Amino acid sequence: MSQVIILVDDPADWAAYYPARNLLSARDYLQASEPVCTDKKVQVINLCRSYKYLSPGYYCSLLAEARGQRVMPSVRTVNDLSYKALYGLHFEHFESALDKAMKKQGGDATKVTFNIYFGQTEQEGLAELARQIFDQLPCPILRVSFRRRERWTLEAIKTPSLKQVKGAQEDAFARALEQFNARVWRSPRRRRGERYDLAMLVNDEEAMPPSNRAALKRFMQAGRQLGIKVEIVGRDAYARLGEYDGLFIRETTAIDHHTYQFARKAEQEGMVVIDDPRSILRCTNKIYLAELMQAHGVPVPPTAFVFSDTAEQVDSLIGELGLPMVLKIPDGSFSCGISKVEDREALGNALHGYLKQSAVVLAQAFMYTDYDWRIGVLNNRPLFACQYFMSKGHWQIYHHKDGGKTASGNARTVPIREVPPKVLRVALKAARLMGNGLYGVDLKQSGDQVVVMEVNDNPNIDASVEDLWLGEDLYRQVMLEFLRRMEARRLGLPL
C-alpha cells in the first residue's frame, strides 16, 4: 500500500481535518536523523505556510525530492510560483480556456479570484480552467486572480496557507484532498491476476488520434489477458501518474505539449513509458531527424536547411533541389506544415510564410510515388507494414481541405515477409537511431531507391487498418513488450 506523508509547520494547522497517521511537522521531517521513509512510492503533500526560497517549506520539498519521494509542490513548481515572469509563461497556453471560462461568468465583473484545491474549484464554470492550471502548476492550494482590461489577463497567483482556508473552504479542501488521494489512501482494488497498472493517455477531442476507439479497446483486452490493467486517462491524470507502473501515450505528441510533460514525469517516476521523452524529442523535429539520418548514412531525399527567403536563397535552392520542391516546418504532423511548390514565385512566398513560424525550414526534392511505406517497429523489431496511398487527386496521404475537412488515401496492410528487404533494412536502421520504442518509419520506394521521409514516435495503430494482417496479435505484442519491461524494471534488469 502506498503511503502519504502530510507536512505542516504546526500540527494545529491540521486540527479541522480528519486524523492523519502520517502527519508530520516540517521540523520533524527536516531534522530526522534518518530519512522518514525511503519508499519511492511515498506521496509527500507539503502544506507548509510558505514556500519561499530557503524557508522550511522550500526545504521540505527539496529534501523530499532528494529522498526520491513524490512531493507536491515540487521544487520546480515552487520556483515557478515565485515570480510572475515564470508562472506567467504557463498561461500562454490557456488563452482559449480562459476566454471560454470568463464568458460563463457574465455580468460586469472586472476581476475574478478563486481558490484551487488539488485541481478543483468551487467557482461555477471554472472547473476546466482550474484543472489546466493545476496540470501546469501542481500545488495543493492556489489562489488565482484574473482582471479584465481590454481582455481577461492573469493578475496574480498566490499559495495560501492551510490556516487561511476557513469555513466552507475547509470542506472543499477536504473533499479535493480525499478525491486526489483516493488511490493512495486505499489499497488499489486489482482484479484477480492483474499484476501491473498501465495508464493509456488519450485525448477524446483529438480530431485525428493515433488509435481509434476500437483499437484502444483491443489494447485494453490484450493487457487484461497478460495481467495488465490498462486504464484510459486524460491530461488531468498528470499529478497521480506515479500510481501506475507504465504509460502508453496514444495522443499526438509535441514538445511544447502536455504529452511531453507526461513522458518526462513518467520517466522521472521510474515508469515504463512509450513513447519516452528522448524519442519524442528526436522524432517530432524534422530538422533534427534529417540531420541525424544523413550523419548515419540513412538515405533521405536531397535535403537543405533554409534560414532566409532572399532571392539568392531561392535561386540556390532551385539549383540544388530542382522544382517541384517540398517545404516543411520542423514540427508538423499528419501532413500539416508541408507544402509542394511548383515554381519560383510559389517557393519564395511559401518560404516567407514558413520562416515567420520557424527560424529554420526544411526543403527536400520532390519524389512522387503512388504510396508510402509505413513500417511499424517495436524495440528494433518489425511489428506491421502498411502501404498508405496518396489522397485522390493529391500528392499527400492526407489532404487538408478548406473548411477544416481532411481526406486521406486508402491503406493496404501486408505481412512483413512481403516487404522488400531493402525497405525493411532501411526502416530498422532509421528506427535504431531513435531508440528502442514504438515507431512508424515512413519511406518512399522508386525502383531500387529507398529513402526515409520521417520517423514517427507515436504511429497510428487503428483497428481495421494497421491490424488487418496480425489482428489481435498486434495488440498482444505491444502489451507483451510493456510486460517484459515492467518485469525487468521490477527485477532491476536493463530494459
C-alpha positions in Angstrom: 0.0 0.0 0.0 1.3 3.4 -0.9 1.9 5.9 1.9 1.1 9.6 2.2 3.0 12.0 4.4 1.4 15.3 5.2 3.8 18.1 6.2 2.7 21.2 8.2 4.5 23.9 10.1 2.4 23.2 13.2 0.1 20.2 13.7 -2.5 22.6 14.9 -2.9 23.8 11.3 -4.5 20.4 10.6 -6.9 20.5 13.5 -10.0 21.0 11.3 -9.4 17.8 9.3 -9.7 14.1 9.8 -6.9 12.4 11.8 -3.8 11.6 9.7 -1.5 8.9 10.9 1.4 10.3 8.9 1.0 13.9 9.8 4.5 15.4 10.5 5.8 18.9 11.3 8.2 20.4 8.9 10.8 20.4 11.7 10.5 16.7 12.4 10.7 15.9 8.7 13.8 18.1 8.2 15.6 17.1 11.4 15.0 13.3 11.2 18.3 11.6 11.8 17.3 9.0 9.2 15.0 9.6 6.2 11.4 9.3 7.3 10.6 6.8 4.5 12.8 5.6 1.7 9.8 4.1 -0.3 9.9 5.9 -3.6 6.1 5.4 -3.9 5.6 7.8 -1.0 3.5 10.9 -1.7 4.5 13.9 0.3 2.0 16.7 0.5 3.7 19.8 1.6 1.2 22.1 3.3 3.8 24.4 5.0 2.7 28.1 5.4 5.4 29.4 3.0 7.4 28.0 0.1 9.7 31.0 -0.1 13.3 30.3 -1.0 15.2 28.9 2.0 12.0 28.6 4.1 11.1 25.3 5.9 8.5 24.7 3.2 11.1 25.1 0.5 13.5 22.7 2.2 10.8 20.1 2.7 10.1 19.9 -1.0 13.9 19.9 -1.7 14.6 17.0 0.7 11.6 15.0 -0.4 12.9 15.1 -4.0 16.4 14.2 -2.7 14.9 11.2 -0.9 13.3 10.0 -4.1 9.8 10.7 -2.9 7.0 12.3 -4.9 6.2 15.7 -3.5 3.7 18.4 -4.1 4.6 21.1 -4.8 7.9 20.1 -6.4 10.9 22.5 -6.2 10.3 23.4 -9.8 6.7 24.4 -9.1 7.8 26.3 -6.1 10.4 28.2 -8.1 7.9 28.9 -10.9 5.4 30.3 -8.4 7.9 32.7 -7.0 7.9 35.1 -9.9 5.1 36.2 -12.2 7.6 36.2 -15.1 7.9 32.4 -14.6 4.3 31.4 -13.8 3.0 33.7 -16.4 4.7 31.6 -19.1 2.4 28.7 -18.2 -0.6 30.9 -19.0 0.4 31.4 -22.6 -1.3 28.0 -23.3 -4.6 29.0 -21.5 -5.9 31.7 -23.7 -8.8 29.8 -25.2 -9.7 28.1 -21.9 -9.6 31.5 -20.1 -11.7 33.2 -22.7 -14.3 30.4 -22.6 -14.4 30.3 -18.8 -14.7 34.1 -18.3 -17.6 34.3 -20.8 -19.5 32.0 -18.5 -19.0 34.4 -15.6 -21.0 37.1 -17.4 -22.0 40.4 -15.8 -19.9 43.5 -15.4 -17.1 41.9 -13.3 -13.7 43.3 -13.9 -11.9 40.9 -11.5 -12.3 37.2 -10.6 -10.4 35.5 -7.8 -10.9 31.8 -6.9 -9.1 29.0 -5.0 -8.0 25.8 -6.5 -7.6 22.7 -4.3 -5.7 19.9 -5.9 -7.0 20.9 -9.3 -10.6 21.5 -8.2 -12.5 24.7 -7.6 -16.0 25.5 -6.2 -16.3 28.5 -8.5 -19.0 27.8 -11.0 -17.9 27.5 -14.7 -14.2 27.4 -13.9 -13.6 23.7 -13.3 -11.8 23.1 -16.6 -9.6 26.2 -16.3 -8.7 25.1 -12.7 -7.7 21.7 -13.9 -5.5 23.1 -16.6 -3.8 25.5 -14.2 -3.2 22.6 -11.8 -1.7 20.5 -14.6 0.9 23.2 -15.2 1.5 24.2 -11.6 0.7 21.2 -9.3 0.3 22.7 -5.8 -2.2 21.8 -3.0 -3.7 25.3 -2.7 -3.6 28.1 -5.3 -5.4 31.4 -5.3 -5.7 32.8 -8.8 -6.8 36.3 -9.8 -7.8 37.5 -13.3 -8.5 41.1 -14.3 -10.4 42.4 -17.3 -9.0 45.4 -19.2 -9.2 45.1 -22.9 -9.3 41.3 -22.3 -9.0 39.0 -19.4 -5.4 38.6 -18.2 -3.7 36.9 -15.3 -3.1 39.3 -12.4 -1.5 37.0 -9.7 -1.2 33.6 -8.3 -0.7 33.1 -4.6 -0.3 30.0 -2.4 -2.5 30.5 0.7 -1.6 28.5 3.8 -3.9 26.0 5.3 -4.6 28.4 8.2 -6.1 30.8 5.6 -8.7 28.2 4.5 -11.8 28.8 6.5 -15.4 27.7 6.8 -16.9 26.2 3.6 -13.4 26.3 2.1 -12.3 23.7 4.6 -14.9 21.3 3.3 -13.9 22.0 -0.3 -10.2 21.4 0.6 -11.0 18.1 2.4 -13.1 16.8 -0.5 -10.5 17.7 -3.1 -7.7 16.1 -1.0 -9.7 12.9 -0.5 -10.5 12.6 -4.2 -6.9 13.4 -5.2 -5.5 10.7 -3.0 -8.3 8.2 -3.4 -5.9 5.6 -4.8 -3.1 6.4 -2.4 -5.2 6.3 0.9 -6.7 2.9 -0.1 -5.1 -0.2 -1.4 -5.9 -0.4 -5.1 -8.6 -2.9 -5.9 -7.0 -5.0 -8.6 -8.8 -7.7 -10.5 -7.7 -11.2 -10.0 -4.5 -11.9 -11.9 -3.6 -8.2 -12.7 0.0 -7.6 -11.8 0.5 -4.1 -13.3 -1.3 -0.9 -13.9 -0.8 0.9 -17.2 -2.1 4.4 -18.0 -3.0 5.0 -21.6 -3.0 8.7 -22.4 -5.9 9.6 -24.7 -7.5 12.9 -25.9 -11.2 12.3 -26.6 -11.4 15.6 -28.5 -8.5 14.9 -30.9 -9.6 15.0 -34.5 -7.0 12.6 -35.8 -5.9 10.4 -32.9 -3.2 7.8 -33.2 -5.6 5.0 -32.3 -9.4 4.8 -32.8 -11.8 3.6 -30.1 -11.9 0.0 -31.3 -8.1 -0.2 -31.2 -8.0 1.3 -27.6 -10.4 -1.4 -26.5 -8.2 -4.1 -28.1 -5.1 -2.8 -26.2 -7.1 -3.0 -23.0 -8.3 -6.5 -23.8 -4.7 -7.7 -24.7 -3.4 -6.1 -21.4 -6.0 -7.9 -19.3 -5.1 -11.2 -20.8 -1.5 -10.6 -19.7 -2.3 -9.4 -16.2 -2.0 -5.7 -17.0 -4.9 -3.4 -16.1 -4.9 -0.7 -18.9 -6.8 2.4 -17.8 -7.6 5.2 -20.3 -6.6 8.6 -18.7 -6.6 12.2 -19.8 -4.3 15.1 -19.1 -6.0 15.6 -15.7 -4.1 12.4 -14.5 -0.8 14.2 -14.5 -0.5 14.6 -10.8 -1.3 11.0 -10.0 0.7 9.5 -12.8 3.2 7.8 -10.4 0.4 5.5 -9.2 0.9 3.5 -12.4 3.6 1.1 -13.5 3.7 2.3 -17.1 2.5 5.0 -19.5 1.4 4.4 -23.1 0.8 7.6 -25.0 -1.9 7.3 -27.6 -2.3 11.0 -28.2 -0.4 13.0 -30.9 2.9 14.2 -29.2 4.7 17.5 -29.3 7.5 19.1 -27.3 5.5 22.2 -26.1 2.6 20.0 -25.1 1.4 18.0 -22.1 2.2 14.7 -23.8 5.9 15.5 -23.5 5.4 16.6 -19.8 3.7 13.3 -19.2 6.6 11.4 -20.8 9.2 13.2 -18.7 7.3 12.8 -15.5 6.8 9.1 -16.1 10.5 8.6 -16.8 11.3 10.5 -13.6 9.0 8.3 -11.7 10.8 5.2 -12.9 7.9 4.0 -15.0 8.0 2.2 -18.3 6.9 4.7 -20.9 6.2 4.5 -24.6 7.0 6.9 -26.1 9.8 8.1 -24.0 10.9 11.8 -23.9 14.0 11.2 -26.0 12.0 9.6 -28.8 9.6 12.5 -28.8 12.4 15.0 -28.9 14.1 13.2 -31.8 11.1 12.3 -33.9 8.9 15.5 -33.7 11.5 17.8 -35.2 12.1 17.2 -38.9 15.3 19.3 -38.9 16.9 17.1 -36.2 15.6 13.9 -38.0 17.1 14.9 -41.4 20.5 15.8 -39.9 20.6 12.5 -37.8 19.7 10.3 -40.8 22.3 12.0 -43.1 25.0 11.8 -40.4 24.5 8.0 -40.1 24.2 7.2 -43.8 20.4 6.6 -43.8 19.1 7.6 -47.3 16.8 10.6 -47.4 15.6 12.8 -50.3 18.1 15.5 -51.3 17.7 18.0 -48.4 18.6 21.5 -47.5 18.0 23.7 -44.4 16.7 27.1 -45.2 17.2 30.2 -43.0 16.1 33.0 -45.3 13.8 33.9 -48.2 16.2 36.1 -50.1 16.3 35.9 -53.9 19.7 34.4 -53.7 18.5 31.7 -51.4 15.5 30.9 -53.7 17.8 30.6 -56.7 20.3 28.4 -54.8 17.5 26.0 -53.7 16.2 25.6 -57.2 19.7 24.9 -58.4 20.3 22.4 -55.7 16.9 20.6 -55.4 15.1 21.5 -58.6 11.3 22.0 -58.9 8.8 21.0 -57.8 10.1 21.1 -54.2 8.7 20.2 -50.8 8.9 22.6 -47.8 8.3 21.5 -44.2 8.2 23.3 -40.9 10.1 21.2 -38.2 7.2 20.1 -36.0 4.4 19.4 -38.4 2.4 16.2 -38.3 -0.3 14.4 -40.3 0.8 16.3 -43.4 0.3 19.7 -41.7 3.0 22.3 -42.2 4.1 20.8 -45.5 3.7 22.2 -49.0 4.8 21.5 -52.5 5.9 24.4 -54.6 5.9 24.3 -58.4 7.6 27.5 -59.4 10.0 30.2 -58.2 7.3 32.6 -57.1 5.5 29.9 -55.0 8.8 28.9 -53.4 9.5 32.5 -52.3 6.0 33.0 -50.9 6.0 29.7 -49.0 9.4 30.4 -47.5 8.3 33.8 -46.4 5.3 32.4 -44.6 7.1 29.4 -43.0 10.0 31.5 -41.7 7.5 33.5 -39.7 6.7 30.3 -37.9 10.2 28.8 -37.6 13.8 30.0 -37.8 14.6 27.0 -40.0 12.7 25.4 -42.8 13.4 22.0 -44.3 13.5 21.8 -48.1 13.5 18.5 -50.0 13.5 17.4 -53.6 10.0 16.2 -54.6 9.7 12.5 -55.1 6.3 11.2 -56.3 5.2 7.6 -55.5 1.7 6.1 -55.6 2.1 5.1 -51.9 4.4 5.5 -48.9 5.6 2.5 -46.9 5.0 2.6 -43.2 6.9 0.1 -41.2 5.9 -0.2 -37.6 8.9 -1.0 -35.4 8.8 -2.0 -31.7 12.0 -2.4 -29.8 14.0 -2.7 -33.0 11.8 -5.4 -34.5 9.2 -5.0 -37.3 5.7 -5.0 -36.0 3.5 -4.3 -39.0 3.8 -3.0 -42.6 1.4 -0.8 -44.5 1.2 0.9 -47.8 -0.5 4.3 -47.5 -1.8 5.6 -50.8 -2.0 9.2 -51.7 -5.3 11.0 -51.3 -7.2 11.1 -54.6 -6.0 13.9 -56.8 -3.4 15.0 -54.3 0.3 14.4 -53.7 0.0 13.6 -50.0 -1.6 10.9 -47.9 -3.6 13.5 -46.0 -5.3 16.3 -47.9 -6.4 19.2 -45.7 -9.2 21.0 -47.5 -10.7 24.4 -47.0 -13.3 24.4 -44.2 -11.2 22.1 -41.9 -12.1 18.8 -43.7 -9.4 16.2 -44.2 -9.4 13.5 -46.8 -7.0 10.6 -46.8 -6.0 7.9 -49.2 -6.5 4.1 -48.9 -4.3 1.8 -47.0 -3.1 -1.7 -47.6 -1.6 -3.8 -44.8 0.8 -6.5 -45.8 2.7 -9.3 -44.0 6.3 -8.4 -43.0 7.6 -11.2 -45.2 6.3 -9.4 -48.3 8.1 -6.2 -47.6 11.1 -5.6 -50.0 14.3 -6.5 -48.0 15.8 -3.1 -48.7 12.8 -1.2 -47.4 12.9 -3.3 -44.2 16.7 -2.8 -43.7 16.5 1.0 -44.1 13.4 1.2 -41.8 15.1 -0.7 -39.0 18.3 1.3 -39.3 16.4 4.5 -39.0 14.4 3.3 -36.0 17.5 2.2 -34.2 18.7 5.8 -34.3 15.6 6.9 -32.4 15.8 4.4 -29.6 14.0 1.1 -28.7 10.4 2.4 -28.5 7.4 2.2 -30.8 8.0 3.9 -34.2 6.4 4.3 -37.6 9.0 4.7 -40.3 7.7 6.3 -43.5 9.6 5.5 -46.6 9.3 6.0 -50.4 10.5 3.5 -52.9 11.2 4.1 -56.5 12.8 1.2 -58.3 15.9 0.3 -56.3 15.9 3.7 -54.5 14.5 3.7 -50.9 14.5 6.9 -48.8 13.3 7.7 -45.3 10.7 10.5 -45.2 10.3 10.6 -41.4 10.1 8.5 -38.3 7.0 8.9 -36.1 7.3 8.4 -32.4 3.6 7.7 -32.0 2.5 5.8 -35.1 -1.1 5.1 -36.0 -2.5 1.8 -34.8 -6.1 1.7 -35.9 -8.5 -1.2 -35.8 -9.2 -2.4 -39.4 -6.1 -0.7 -40.8 -2.7 -1.5 -39.2 -4.0 -4.6 -37.6 -5.6 -6.2 -40.7 -2.8 -8.8 -41.0 -1.8 -9.6 -37.4 -5.3 -8.9 -35.9 -5.4 -9.3 -32.1 -1.7 -10.4 -32.0 -0.6 -6.8 -32.9 -2.1 -5.5 -29.6 -0.8 -8.5 -27.7 2.8 -7.9 -28.9 2.7 -4.3 -27.7 1.3 -5.3 -24.3 3.9 -8.1 -24.1 6.7 -5.5 -24.6 5.2 -3.5 -21.7 5.0 -6.6 -19.6 8.6 -7.5 -20.4 9.8 -4.0 -19.5 7.8 -3.8 -16.3 9.1 -7.2 -15.1 12.6 -6.1 -16.0 12.1 -2.9 -14.0 10.8 -4.8 -11.0 13.8 -7.1 -11.0 16.3 -4.3 -11.6 17.3 -5.6 -15.0 18.2 -3.4 -18.1 15.3 -2.7 -20.4 
